[in-house]
Amino acid sequence: MNPPGRSVSTDTADITLVAPRFIEQRFRSDGHYGTAAIERNRLGRKKVSGGIPCVVMIVLPADLPVDPSSANVDHFRTESNERCIIALAVVTQTAAQSAVTKFYFRYYAQAFEVRVFDGEEEAREWLNEALATGAYE
């Protein structure tokens, strides 16, 4: 079992194992969000998970600056192929973020379930339900 409290900070996000099998990734608005930065965050999630499949909640700030070319890459393909994400919840702050995120994950379908939320509490509840099912074992 992976013990809570493990965390990694990259140039764009803070990634923390907040509970067993539960990762929170909080993007900061002060970084450049291109493909290389998103890859560093993937490696950060891998480090805090200790190689154990986890649910992931990604929280986007309202003023997140994104490199448009990064939308042309399936950033979760490795995690999908390796089955290291049980379920992914993305918490957006604006209607535009929500629409773009939903479109992105429709285009780049994953082996794990992905949902977009307007609030952290609903996202957390959904992820905890995914953990409770034990489908990853």
The first five atom37 places (N, CA, C, CB, O) and aatype in JSON, in Angstrom:
{
  "aatype": [12, 2, 14, 14, 7, 1, 15, 19, 15, 16, 3, 16, 0, 3, 9, 16, 10, 19, 0, 14, 1, 13, 9, 6, 5, 1, 13, 1, 15, 3, 7, 8, 18, 7, 16, 0, 0, 9, 6, 1, 2, 1, 10, 7, 1, 11, 11, 19, 15, 7, 7, 9, 14, 4, 19, 19, 12, 9, 19, 10, 14, 0, 3, 10, 14, 19, 3, 14, 15, 15, 0, 2, 19, 3, 8, 13, 1, 16, 6, 15, 2, 6, 1, 4, 9, 9, 0, 10, 0, 19, 19, 16, 5, 16, 0, 0, 5, 15, 0, 19, 16, 11, 13, 18, 13, 1, 18, 18, 0, 5, 0, 13, 6, 19, 1, 19, 13, 3, 7, 6, 6, 6, 0, 1, 6, 17, 10, 2, 6, 0, 10, 0, 16, 7, 0, 18, 6],
  "atom_mask": [
    [1, 1, 1, 1, 1],
    [1, 1, 1, 1, 1],
    [1, 1, 1, 1, 1],
    [1, 1, 1, 1, 1],
    [1, 1, 1, 0, 1],
    [1, 1, 1, 1, 1],
    [1, 1, 1, 1, 1],
    [1, 1, 1, 1, 1],
    [1, 1, 1, 1, 1],
    [1, 1, 1, 1, 1],
    [1, 1, 1, 1, 1],
    [1, 1, 1, 1, 1],
    [1, 1, 1, 1, 1],
    [1, 1, 1, 1, 1],
    [1, 1, 1, 1, 1],
    [1, 1, 1, 1, 1],
    [1, 1, 1, 1, 1],
    [1, 1, 1, 1, 1],
    [1, 1, 1, 1, 1],
    [1, 1, 1, 1, 1],
    [1, 1, 1, 1, 1],
    [1, 1, 1, 1, 1],
    [1, 1, 1, 1, 1],
    [1, 1, 1, 1, 1],
    [1, 1, 1, 1, 1],
    [1, 1, 1, 1, 1],
    [1, 1, 1, 1, 1],
    [1, 1, 1, 1, 1],
    [1, 1, 1, 1, 1],
    [1, 1, 1, 1, 1],
    [1, 1, 1, 0, 1],
    [1, 1, 1, 1, 1],
    [1, 1, 1, 1, 1],
    [1, 1, 1, 0, 1],
    [1, 1, 1, 1, 1],
    [1, 1, 1, 1, 1],
    [1, 1, 1, 1, 1],
    [1, 1, 1, 1, 1],
    [1, 1, 1, 1, 1],
    [1, 1, 1, 1, 1],
    [1, 1, 1, 1, 1],
    [1, 1, 1, 1, 1],
    [1, 1, 1, 1, 1],
    [1, 1, 1, 0, 1],
    [1, 1, 1, 1, 1],
    [1, 1, 1, 1, 1],
    [1, 1, 1, 1, 1],
    [1, 1, 1, 1, 1],
    [1, 1, 1, 1, 1],
    [1, 1, 1, 0, 1],
    [1, 1, 1, 0, 1],
    [1, 1, 1, 1, 1],
    [1, 1, 1, 1, 1],
    [1, 1, 1, 1, 1],
    [1, 1, 1, 1, 1],
    [1, 1, 1, 1, 1],
    [1, 1, 1, 1, 1],
    [1, 1, 1, 1, 1],
    [1, 1, 1, 1, 1],
    [1, 1, 1, 1, 1],
    [1, 1, 1, 1, 1],
    [1, 1, 1, 1, 1],
    [1, 1, 1, 1, 1],
    [1, 1, 1, 1, 1],
    [1, 1, 1, 1, 1],
    [1, 1, 1, 1, 1],
    [1, 1, 1, 1, 1],
    [1, 1, 1, 1, 1],
    [1, 1, 1, 1, 1],
    [1, 1, 1, 1, 1],
    [1, 1, 1, 1, 1],
    [1, 1, 1, 1, 1],
    [1, 1, 1, 1, 1],
    [1, 1, 1, 1, 1],
    [1, 1, 1, 1, 1],
    [1, 1, 1, 1, 1],
    [1, 1, 1, 1, 1],
    [1, 1, 1, 1, 1],
    [1, 1, 1, 1, 1],
    [1, 1, 1, 1, 1],
    [1, 1, 1, 1, 1],
    [1, 1, 1, 1, 1],
    [1, 1, 1, 1, 1],
    [1, 1, 1, 1, 1],
    [1, 1, 1, 1, 1],
    [1, 1, 1, 1, 1],
    [1, 1, 1, 1, 1],
    [1, 1, 1, 1, 1],
    [1, 1, 1, 1, 1],
    [1, 1, 1, 1, 1],
    [1, 1, 1, 1, 1],
    [1, 1, 1, 1, 1],
    [1, 1, 1, 1, 1],
    [1, 1, 1, 1, 1],
    [1, 1, 1, 1, 1],
    [1, 1, 1, 1, 1],
    [1, 1, 1, 1, 1],
    [1, 1, 1, 1, 1],
    [1, 1, 1, 1, 1],
    [1, 1, 1, 1, 1],
    [1, 1, 1, 1, 1],
    [1, 1, 1, 1, 1],
    [1, 1, 1, 1, 1],
    [1, 1, 1, 1, 1],
    [1, 1, 1, 1, 1],
    [1, 1, 1, 1, 1],
    [1, 1, 1, 1, 1],
    [1, 1, 1, 1, 1],
    [1, 1, 1, 1, 1],
    [1, 1, 1, 1, 1],
    [1, 1, 1, 1, 1],
    [1, 1, 1, 1, 1],
    [1, 1, 1, 1, 1],
    [1, 1, 1, 1, 1],
    [1, 1, 1, 1, 1],
    [1, 1, 1, 1, 1],
    [1, 1, 1, 1, 1],
    [1, 1, 1, 1, 1],
    [1, 1, 1, 0, 1],
    [1, 1, 1, 1, 1],
    [1, 1, 1, 1, 1],
    [1, 1, 1, 1, 1],
    [1, 1, 1, 1, 1],
    [1, 1, 1, 1, 1],
    [1, 1, 1, 1, 1],
    [1, 1, 1, 1, 1],
    [1, 1, 1, 1, 1],
    [1, 1, 1, 1, 1],
    [1, 1, 1, 1, 1],
    [1, 1, 1, 1, 1],
    [1, 1, 1, 1, 1],
    [1, 1, 1, 1, 1],
    [1, 1, 1, 1, 1],
    [1, 1, 1, 0, 1],
    [1, 1, 1, 1, 1],
    [1, 1, 1, 1, 1],
    [1, 1, 1, 1, 1]
  ],
  "atom_positions": [
    [[0.86, -1.18, 0.0], [0.0, 0.0, 0.0], [0.89, 1.23, 0.0], [-0.97, 0.01, 1.23], [1.95, 1.24, 0.63]],
    [[0.47, 2.26, -0.7], [1.27, 3.49, -0.75], [0.81, 4.46, 0.34], [1.17, 4.15, -2.16], [-0.36, 4.83, 0.38]],
    [[1.72, 4.86, 1.23], [1.33, 5.73, 2.35], [1.07, 7.16, 1.91], [2.42, 5.72, 3.42], [1.83, 7.7, 1.1]],
    [[0.01, 7.79, 2.42], [-0.31, 9.17, 2.08], [0.81, 10.13, 2.51], [-1.64, 9.58, 2.74], [1.64, 9.81, 3.35]],
    [[0.79, 11.3, 1.91], [1.72, 12.35, 2.3], [2.88, 12.53, 1.34], [0.0, 0.0, 0.0], [3.56, 13.55, 1.39]],
    [[3.11, 11.57, 0.49], [4.18, 11.68, -0.5], [3.8, 12.76, -1.5], [4.45, 10.32, -1.2], [2.66, 12.78, -1.98]],
    [[4.74, 13.65, -1.84], [4.41, 14.69, -2.81], [5.62, 15.06, -3.65], [3.88, 15.93, -2.11], [6.77, 14.83, -3.27]],
    [[5.33, 15.63, -4.81], [6.32, 16.1, -5.76], [5.82, 17.42, -6.31], [6.57, 15.05, -6.92], [4.62, 17.58, -6.57]],
    [[6.72, 18.37, -6.48], [6.38, 19.62, -7.15], [7.17, 19.71, -8.44], [6.65, 20.86, -6.24], [8.39, 19.5, -8.45]],
    [[6.49, 20.02, -9.52], [7.15, 20.27, -10.79], [7.09, 21.77, -11.04], [6.49, 19.46, -11.96], [6.63, 22.54, -10.2]],
    [[7.55, 22.17, -12.2], [7.49, 23.59, -12.54], [6.06, 24.07, -12.8], [8.35, 23.88, -13.75], [5.84, 25.27, -12.9]],
    [[5.1, 23.16, -12.91], [3.74, 23.56, -13.22], [2.67, 23.05, -12.26], [3.4, 23.11, -14.58], [1.53, 23.5, -12.31]],
    [[3.02, 22.11, -11.38], [1.98, 21.51, -10.53], [2.56, 20.96, -9.23], [1.27, 20.39, -11.28], [3.75, 20.68, -9.11]],
    [[1.65, 20.82, -8.27], [1.96, 20.14, -7.01], [1.16, 18.85, -7.03], [1.62, 21.04, -5.74], [-0.06, 18.86, -7.22]],
    [[1.85, 17.73, -6.83], [1.24, 16.41, -6.95], [1.42, 15.71, -5.6], [1.89, 15.57, -8.12], [2.53, 15.53, -5.12]],
    [[0.29, 15.31, -5.01], [0.33, 14.75, -3.65], [-0.52, 13.5, -3.56], [-0.14, 15.79, -2.63], [-1.63, 13.44, -4.08]],
    [[0.02, 12.51, -2.87], [-0.76, 11.33, -2.52], [-1.5, 11.7, -1.23], [0.15, 10.04, -2.34], [-0.91, 11.67, -0.15]],
    [[-2.79, 12.04, -1.34], [-3.55, 12.55, -0.19], [-4.17, 11.45, 0.65], [-4.63, 13.49, -0.67], [-4.54, 11.67, 1.8]],
    [[-4.3, 10.26, 0.08], [-4.83, 9.09, 0.77], [-4.32, 7.87, 0.0], [-6.43, 9.11, 0.85], [-3.84, 8.02, -1.13]],
    [[-4.41, 6.68, 0.57], [-3.97, 5.51, -0.19], [-4.69, 5.44, -1.54], [-4.22, 4.22, 0.62], [-5.92, 5.49, -1.61]],
    [[-3.9, 5.32, -2.6], [-4.41, 5.22, -3.98], [-5.14, 6.47, -4.47], [-5.34, 4.05, -4.07], [-5.93, 6.38, -5.41]],
    [[-4.9, 7.62, -3.86], [-5.61, 8.86, -4.25], [-4.6, 10.0, -4.44], [-6.68, 9.26, -3.18], [-4.0, 10.48, -3.47]],
    [[-4.42, 10.42, -5.68], [-3.49, 11.5, -6.02], [-4.26, 12.76, -6.38], [-2.57, 11.08, -7.21], [-5.24, 12.72, -7.12]],
    [[-3.82, 13.89, -5.83], [-4.32, 15.2, -6.24], [-3.19, 15.92, -6.95], [-4.84, 16.04, -5.01], [-2.07, 16.0, -6.44]],
    [[-3.49, 16.44, -8.12], [-2.53, 17.25, -8.87], [-3.14, 18.63, -9.06], [-2.17, 16.58, -10.25], [-4.17, 18.78, -9.72]],
    [[-2.49, 19.62, -8.48], [-2.98, 20.99, -8.56], [-2.05, 21.81, -9.45], [-3.09, 21.63, -7.15], [-0.91, 22.09, -9.09]],
    [[-2.57, 22.18, -10.62], [-1.8, 23.02, -11.53], [-1.66, 24.42, -10.96], [-2.44, 23.07, -12.92], [-2.57, 24.92, -10.3]],
    [[-0.53, 25.03, -11.22], [-0.31, 26.44, -10.85], [-0.44, 27.27, -12.12], [1.1, 26.65, -10.17], [-0.15, 26.79, -13.21]],
    [[-0.86, 28.52, -11.97], [-1.06, 29.38, -13.14], [0.22, 30.09, -13.55], [-2.13, 30.4, -12.85], [0.21, 30.87, -14.51]],
    [[1.34, 29.84, -12.85], [2.57, 30.57, -13.16], [3.56, 29.79, -14.02], [3.25, 30.95, -11.88], [4.72, 30.17, -14.12]],
    [[3.12, 28.72, -14.65], [4.03, 27.92, -15.46], [3.64, 27.9, -16.92], [0.0, 0.0, 0.0], [2.56, 28.38, -17.29]],
    [[4.5, 27.35, -17.76], [4.21, 27.16, -19.18], [3.72, 25.73, -19.35], [5.48, 27.44, -20.07], [4.4, 24.79, -18.96]],
    [[2.57, 25.57, -19.93], [1.93, 24.27, -20.03], [2.01, 23.69, -21.42], [0.49, 24.37, -19.61], [1.03, 23.66, -22.15]],
    [[3.18, 23.22, -21.78], [3.38, 22.53, -23.04], [3.52, 21.04, -22.79], [0.0, 0.0, 0.0], [3.38, 20.57, -21.67]],
    [[3.81, 20.32, -23.85], [3.91, 18.87, -23.79], [4.98, 18.4, -22.82], [4.19, 18.33, -25.16], [4.76, 17.43, -22.08]],
    [[6.14, 19.05, -22.8], [7.22, 18.63, -21.9], [6.82, 18.79, -20.43], [8.51, 19.44, -22.18], [7.12, 17.93, -19.61]],
    [[6.14, 19.88, -20.1], [5.69, 20.1, -18.72], [4.66, 19.06, -18.31], [5.11, 21.52, -18.57], [4.68, 18.58, -17.17]],
    [[3.77, 18.72, -19.21], [2.75, 17.72, -18.9], [3.39, 16.35, -18.69], [1.69, 17.65, -20.04], [2.93, 15.57, -17.86]],
    [[4.45, 16.07, -19.43], [5.18, 14.81, -19.24], [5.86, 14.79, -17.87], [6.23, 14.61, -20.36], [5.88, 13.75, -17.21]],
    [[6.42, 15.91, -17.44], [7.04, 15.96, -16.1], [5.99, 15.68, -15.02], [7.7, 17.35, -15.86], [6.29, 15.05, -14.01]],
    [[4.78, 16.15, -15.23], [3.71, 15.87, -14.27], [3.33, 14.39, -14.27], [2.47, 16.73, -14.58], [3.05, 13.83, -13.22]],
    [[3.33, 13.76, -15.43], [3.06, 12.32, -15.5], [4.11, 11.56, -14.69], [3.05, 11.83, -16.97], [3.78, 10.65, -13.93]],
    [[5.36, 11.94, -14.86], [6.42, 11.28, -14.11], [6.3, 11.56, -12.61], [7.8, 11.75, -14.61], [6.62, 10.7, -11.78]],
    [[5.83, 12.75, -12.25], [5.59, 13.07, -10.84], [4.49, 12.2, -10.25], [0.0, 0.0, 0.0], [4.62, 11.72, -9.12]],
    [[3.4, 11.98, -11.01], [2.33, 11.1, -10.54], [2.86, 9.68, -10.35], [1.15, 11.1, -11.53], [2.5, 9.0, -9.38]],
    [[3.7, 9.23, -11.27], [4.27, 7.89, -11.16], [5.12, 7.77, -9.9], [5.11, 7.56, -12.41], [5.1, 6.74, -9.23]],
    [[5.87, 8.82, -9.59], [6.73, 8.8, -8.42], [5.91, 8.75, -7.12], [7.65, 10.04, -8.41], [6.22, 7.95, -6.24]],
    [[4.88, 9.58, -7.0], [4.12, 9.58, -5.75], [3.25, 8.32, -5.61], [3.24, 10.82, -5.68], [2.91, 7.93, -4.49]],
    [[2.88, 7.7, -6.73], [2.05, 6.49, -6.63], [2.86, 5.28, -6.2], [1.39, 6.2, -7.97], [2.29, 4.3, -5.71]],
    [[4.17, 5.33, -6.37], [4.99, 4.18, -6.04], [4.69, 2.98, -6.93], [0.0, 0.0, 0.0], [4.94, 1.84, -6.55]],
    [[4.15, 3.24, -8.11], [3.84, 2.16, -9.05], [2.53, 1.46, -8.78], [0.0, 0.0, 0.0], [2.21, 0.46, -9.43]],
    [[1.75, 1.97, -7.84], [0.46, 1.37, -7.5], [-0.65, 2.14, -8.22], [0.24, 1.37, -5.95], [-0.65, 3.37, -8.18]],
    [[-1.6, 1.46, -8.86], [-2.7, 2.16, -9.52], [-3.45, 3.07, -8.54], [-3.67, 1.15, -10.15], [-3.73, 2.68, -7.41]],
    [[-3.77, 4.27, -9.0], [-4.43, 5.29, -8.16], [-5.55, 5.98, -8.93], [-3.41, 6.33, -7.65], [-5.58, 5.96, -10.16]],
    [[-6.46, 6.58, -8.19], [-7.37, 7.55, -8.78], [-6.63, 8.88, -8.78], [-8.75, 7.63, -8.0], [-5.76, 9.11, -7.94]],
    [[-6.98, 9.76, -9.73], [-6.28, 11.04, -9.85], [-7.31, 12.15, -10.0], [-5.31, 11.03, -11.06], [-8.23, 12.07, -10.81]],
    [[-7.14, 13.2, -9.19], [-7.94, 14.41, -9.33], [-7.0, 15.53, -9.76], [-8.7, 14.77, -7.99], [-6.06, 15.88, -9.05]],
    [[-7.26, 16.08, -10.94], [-6.48, 17.21, -11.45], [-7.32, 18.46, -11.32], [-6.04, 16.97, -12.93], [-8.45, 18.51, -11.8]],
    [[-6.76, 19.49, -10.66], [-7.46, 20.75, -10.45], [-6.79, 21.82, -11.29], [-7.48, 21.14, -8.94], [-5.6, 22.08, -11.15]],
    [[-7.58, 22.45, -12.17], [-7.08, 23.49, -13.05], [-7.45, 24.87, -12.49], [-7.64, 23.32, -14.48], [-8.59, 25.08, -12.11]],
    [[-6.51, 25.81, -12.45], [-6.87, 27.18, -12.05], [-7.59, 27.87, -13.21], [-5.61, 28.0, -11.64], [-7.42, 27.48, -14.37]],
    [[-8.4, 28.87, -12.91], [-9.19, 29.56, -13.93], [-8.31, 30.2, -14.99], [-10.07, 30.62, -13.28], [-8.69, 30.26, -16.16]],
    [[-7.14, 30.68, -14.61], [-6.27, 31.39, -15.55], [-5.13, 30.53, -16.08], [-5.7, 32.62, -14.89], [-4.04, 31.03, -16.35]],
    [[-5.38, 29.24, -16.24], [-4.36, 28.31, -16.71], [-3.91, 28.66, -18.12], [-4.9, 26.88, -16.66], [-4.72, 28.63, -19.05]],
    [[-2.62, 28.99, -18.3], [-2.11, 29.26, -19.65], [-1.7, 27.95, -20.32], [-0.91, 30.25, -19.6], [-0.84, 27.24, -19.81]],
    [[-2.3, 27.63, -21.45], [-2.04, 26.36, -22.12], [-1.46, 26.61, -23.5], [-3.32, 25.52, -22.21], [-1.92, 27.48, -24.24]],
    [[-0.45, 25.83, -23.84], [0.12, 25.85, -25.19], [-0.86, 25.09, -26.09], [1.57, 25.2, -25.22], [-1.06, 23.9, -25.88]],
    [[-1.47, 25.75, -27.08], [-2.47, 25.07, -27.92], [-1.96, 23.8, -28.59], [-2.95, 26.02, -28.99], [-2.74, 22.87, -28.82]],
    [[-0.67, 23.74, -28.9], [-0.15, 22.53, -29.56], [-0.2, 21.31, -28.64], [1.28, 22.77, -30.02], [-0.16, 20.18, -29.12]],
    [[-0.29, 21.53, -27.34], [-0.35, 20.39, -26.41], [-1.68, 19.64, -26.52], [-0.14, 20.87, -24.98], [-1.79, 18.51, -26.03]],
    [[-2.67, 20.24, -27.14], [-3.95, 19.56, -27.33], [-3.87, 18.5, -28.44], [-5.05, 20.57, -27.66], [-4.81, 17.72, -28.62]],
    [[-2.76, 18.48, -29.16], [-2.59, 17.53, -30.25], [-1.85, 16.26, -29.81], [-1.84, 18.18, -31.39], [-1.39, 15.48, -30.65]],
    [[-1.73, 16.05, -28.5], [-0.99, 14.92, -27.95], [-1.86, 14.21, -26.92], [0.35, 15.39, -27.32], [-2.52, 14.85, -26.09]],
    [[-1.86, 12.88, -26.97], [-2.57, 12.09, -25.96], [-1.64, 11.92, -24.76], [-3.02, 10.69, -26.54], [-0.84, 10.98, -24.72]],
    [[-1.74, 12.82, -23.8], [-0.84, 12.86, -22.66], [-1.04, 11.7, -21.67], [-1.01, 14.16, -21.94], [-0.18, 11.47, -20.82]],
    [[-2.13, 10.99, -21.78], [-2.44, 9.92, -20.82], [-2.3, 8.52, -21.43], [-3.83, 10.1, -20.29], [-2.64, 7.54, -20.78]],
    [[-1.81, 8.42, -22.66], [-1.72, 7.13, -23.33], [-0.86, 6.13, -22.53], [-1.15, 7.3, -24.74], [-1.26, 4.98, -22.37]],
    [[0.29, 6.56, -22.05], [1.16, 5.65, -21.29], [0.45, 5.14, -20.05], [2.48, 6.35, -20.9], [0.47, 3.94, -19.76]],
    [[-0.18, 6.04, -19.3], [-0.89, 5.63, -18.08], [-2.09, 4.74, -18.4], [-1.35, 6.87, -17.29], [-2.42, 3.84, -17.64]],
    [[-2.73, 5.01, -19.54], [-3.85, 4.18, -19.96], [-3.36, 2.77, -20.31], [-4.57, 4.82, -21.16], [-3.96, 1.78, -19.9]],
    [[-2.28, 2.69, -21.08], [-1.73, 1.39, -21.47], [-1.21, 0.6, -20.28], [-0.62, 1.58, -22.49], [-1.36, -0.62, -20.22]],
    [[-0.6, 1.3, -19.33], [-0.03, 0.64, -18.15], [-1.06, 0.39, -17.05], [1.11, 1.46, -17.59], [-0.75, -0.25, -16.04]],
    [[-2.27, 0.89, -17.23], [-3.36, 0.72, -16.25], [-2.97, 1.24, -14.87], [-3.76, -0.75, -16.15], [-3.28, 0.61, -13.86]],
    [[-2.28, 2.39, -14.83], [-1.86, 2.92, -13.53], [-2.79, 4.01, -13.01], [-0.45, 3.47, -13.64], [-2.6, 4.5, -11.9]],
    [[-3.81, 4.38, -13.8], [-4.86, 5.27, -13.31], [-6.15, 4.46, -13.26], [-5.02, 6.55, -14.22], [-6.54, 3.83, -14.24]],
    [[-6.79, 4.48, -12.11], [-8.06, 3.78, -11.93], [-9.19, 4.61, -12.52], [-8.31, 3.49, -10.43], [-10.04, 4.1, -13.25]],
    [[-9.2, 5.9, -12.18], [-10.2, 6.85, -12.69], [-9.58, 8.24, -12.58], [-11.57, 6.75, -11.89], [-8.77, 8.5, -11.7]],
    [[-9.99, 9.13, -13.48], [-9.45, 10.5, -13.52], [-10.6, 11.49, -13.44], [-8.61, 10.73, -14.8], [-11.55, 11.43, -14.23]],
    [[-10.51, 12.42, -12.49], [-11.46, 13.52, -12.38], [-10.7, 14.81, -12.64], [-12.18, 13.55, -10.97], [-9.66, 15.06, -12.02]],
    [[-11.2, 15.62, -13.55], [-10.6, 16.92, -13.84], [-11.57, 17.98, -13.35], [-10.27, 17.09, -15.37], [-12.73, 18.02, -13.76]],
    [[-11.09, 18.86, -12.47], [-11.91, 19.92, -11.91], [-11.56, 21.21, -12.65], [-11.69, 20.08, -10.37], [-10.43, 21.69, -12.6]],
    [[-12.56, 21.76, -13.34], [-12.37, 22.99, -14.11], [-13.03, 24.16, -13.41], [-12.93, 22.83, -15.54], [-13.93, 23.98, -12.58]],
    [[-12.58, 25.36, -13.74], [-13.09, 26.57, -13.11], [-13.96, 27.42, -14.03], [-11.95, 27.4, -12.6], [-14.69, 28.29, -13.56]],
    [[-13.9, 27.17, -15.34], [-14.65, 27.98, -16.3], [-15.4, 27.07, -17.27], [-13.71, 28.93, -17.07], [-15.05, 25.9, -17.44]],
    [[-16.42, 27.61, -17.9], [-17.19, 26.85, -18.89], [-16.3, 26.47, -20.08], [-18.41, 27.65, -19.37], [-16.44, 25.38, -20.62]],
    [[-15.41, 27.36, -20.47], [-14.52, 27.07, -21.6], [-13.58, 25.92, -21.26], [-13.71, 28.33, -21.97], [-13.39, 25.02, -22.09]],
    [[-13.01, 25.92, -20.08], [-12.13, 24.81, -19.66], [-12.9, 23.49, -19.66], [-11.54, 25.08, -18.25], [-12.4, 22.47, -20.12]],
    [[-14.1, 23.53, -19.14], [-14.92, 22.33, -19.07], [-15.18, 21.79, -20.47], [-16.25, 22.63, -18.36], [-15.02, 20.59, -20.7]],
    [[-15.58, 22.64, -21.39], [-15.88, 22.21, -22.75], [-14.65, 21.65, -23.45], [-16.45, 23.38, -23.56], [-14.72, 20.6, -24.09]],
    [[-13.53, 22.34, -23.35], [-12.3, 21.89, -23.99], [-11.82, 20.56, -23.4], [-11.19, 22.96, -23.85], [-11.4, 19.67, -24.13]],
    [[-11.9, 20.43, -22.08], [-11.46, 19.2, -21.42], [-12.34, 18.01, -21.83], [-11.48, 19.37, -19.88], [-11.83, 16.93, -22.1]],
    [[-13.64, 18.22, -21.87], [-14.55, 17.15, -22.28], [-14.27, 16.74, -23.72], [-16.01, 17.6, -22.13], [-14.27, 15.55, -24.04]],
    [[-14.05, 17.73, -24.6], [-13.73, 17.43, -26.0], [-12.43, 16.64, -26.1], [-13.63, 18.73, -26.82], [-12.35, 15.66, -26.84]],
    [[-11.42, 17.07, -25.37], [-10.1, 16.41, -25.39], [-10.25, 14.93, -25.04], [-9.13, 17.1, -24.4], [-9.69, 14.08, -25.73]],
    [[-10.98, 14.63, -23.98], [-11.09, 13.23, -23.54], [-12.08, 12.43, -24.38], [-11.5, 13.17, -22.09], [-12.05, 11.2, -24.34]],
    [[-12.94, 13.07, -25.14], [-13.74, 12.35, -26.12], [-12.86, 11.94, -27.3], [-14.94, 13.2, -26.61], [-12.98, 10.84, -27.83]],
    [[-11.97, 12.84, -27.68], [-11.06, 12.58, -28.8], [-10.0, 11.56, -28.41], [-10.39, 13.88, -29.27], [-9.71, 10.64, -29.18]],
    [[-9.43, 11.71, -27.21], [-8.42, 10.78, -26.7], [-9.03, 9.92, -25.61], [-7.17, 11.55, -26.17], [-8.86, 10.18, -24.42]],
    [[-9.76, 8.89, -26.03], [-10.4, 7.98, -25.08], [-9.33, 7.18, -24.34], [-11.39, 7.03, -25.8], [-8.29, 6.85, -24.9]],
    [[-9.6, 6.88, -23.08], [-8.63, 6.19, -22.23], [-9.2, 4.85, -21.76], [-8.24, 7.06, -21.02], [-10.4, 4.6, -21.87]],
    [[-8.34, 4.01, -21.23], [-8.78, 2.72, -20.67], [-9.45, 2.9, -19.31], [-7.59, 1.77, -20.54], [-10.16, 2.01, -18.84]],
    [[-9.24, 4.06, -18.69], [-9.87, 4.38, -17.41], [-10.97, 5.41, -17.66], [-8.82, 4.91, -16.37], [-10.96, 6.12, -18.66]],
    [[-11.91, 5.48, -16.72], [-12.99, 6.44, -16.84], [-12.5, 7.84, -16.48], [-14.19, 6.04, -15.95], [-11.73, 8.02, -15.53]],
    [[-12.96, 8.83, -17.26], [-12.61, 10.23, -17.04], [-13.9, 11.02, -16.93], [-11.7, 10.79, -18.19], [-14.82, 10.86, -17.74]],
    [[-13.97, 11.88, -15.93], [-15.11, 12.8, -15.79], [-14.59, 14.19, -15.48], [-16.1, 12.32, -14.68], [-13.54, 14.36, -14.86]],
    [[-15.34, 15.19, -15.94], [-15.01, 16.59, -15.71], [-16.02, 17.15, -14.73], [-14.99, 17.42, -17.05], [-17.23, 16.95, -14.88]],
    [[-15.52, 17.86, -13.71], [-16.37, 18.4, -12.65], [-16.15, 19.9, -12.5], [-16.08, 17.69, -11.32], [-15.1, 20.44, -12.87]],
    [[-17.17, 20.57, -11.95], [-17.07, 21.99, -11.63], [-16.61, 22.21, -10.2], [-18.41, 22.68, -11.84], [-16.22, 23.33, -9.84]],
    [[-16.64, 21.18, -9.36], [-16.27, 21.33, -7.96], [-15.45, 20.15, -7.46], [0.0, 0.0, 0.0], [-15.61, 19.02, -7.92]],
    [[-14.58, 20.44, -6.51], [-13.7, 19.4, -5.96], [-14.45, 18.36, -5.14], [-12.64, 20.04, -5.12], [-14.11, 17.18, -5.19]],
    [[-15.45, 18.78, -4.41], [-16.15, 17.83, -3.53], [-16.82, 16.71, -4.34], [-17.22, 18.57, -2.68], [-16.71, 15.54, -3.99]],
    [[-17.5, 17.09, -5.43], [-18.15, 16.08, -6.27], [-17.11, 15.16, -6.91], [-19.02, 16.75, -7.36], [-17.32, 13.95, -7.02]],
    [[-16.0, 15.74, -7.34], [-14.93, 14.95, -7.95], [-14.37, 13.95, -6.94], [-13.81, 15.87, -8.48], [-14.16, 12.78, -7.26]],
    [[-14.14, 14.42, -5.73], [-13.58, 13.57, -4.68], [-14.54, 12.42, -4.35], [-13.28, 14.41, -3.4], [-14.11, 11.28, -4.19]],
    [[-15.84, 12.72, -4.26], [-16.84, 11.68, -3.98], [-16.83, 10.61, -5.07], [-18.24, 12.3, -3.86], [-16.84, 9.42, -4.78]],
    [[-16.81, 11.05, -6.32], [-16.81, 10.11, -7.44], [-15.56, 9.23, -7.42], [-16.91, 10.87, -8.77], [-15.65, 8.02, -7.64]],
    [[-14.4, 9.83, -7.17], [-13.16, 9.05, -7.12], [-13.16, 8.07, -5.96], [-11.96, 9.99, -7.02], [-12.68, 6.95, -6.1]],
    [[-13.68, 8.49, -4.81], [-13.77, 7.57, -3.68], [-14.69, 6.39, -3.97], [-14.26, 8.31, -2.44], [-14.44, 5.27, -3.52]],
    [[-15.76, 6.64, -4.74], [-16.65, 5.55, -5.17], [-15.9, 4.6, -6.08], [-17.9, 6.1, -5.89], [-16.06, 3.38, -5.98]],
    [[-15.08, 5.14, -6.99], [-14.29, 4.3, -7.88], [-13.33, 3.41, -7.09], [-13.5, 5.16, -8.88], [-13.13, 2.25, -7.43]],
    [[-12.75, 3.97, -6.03], [-11.86, 3.18, -5.17], [-12.63, 2.09, -4.42], [-11.14, 4.09, -4.17], [-12.15, 0.97, -4.26]],
    [[-13.82, 2.44, -3.98], [-14.62, 1.5, -3.18], [-15.06, 0.28, -3.97], [-15.85, 2.21, -2.62], [-15.27, -0.79, -3.4]],
    [[-15.19, 0.41, -5.29], [-15.62, -0.73, -6.11], [-14.56, -1.81, -6.19], [-15.97, -0.27, -7.49], [-14.87, -2.98, -6.39]],
    [[-13.28, -1.39, -6.02], [-12.2, -2.37, -6.07], [-11.98, -3.0, -7.43], [0.0, 0.0, 0.0], [-11.34, -4.05, -7.53]],
    [[-12.49, -2.37, -8.48], [-12.37, -2.9, -9.83], [-10.92, -2.99, -10.31], [-13.17, -2.05, -10.79], [-10.62, -3.7, -11.27]],
    [[-10.03, -2.28, -9.66], [-8.62, -2.24, -10.07], [-7.83, -3.42, -9.54], [-7.98, -0.95, -9.6], [-6.69, -3.63, -9.96]],
    [[-8.39, -4.17, -8.64], [-7.64, -5.27, -8.0], [-7.7, -6.54, -8.81], [-8.16, -5.55, -6.6], [-7.12, -7.55, -8.42]]
  ]
}
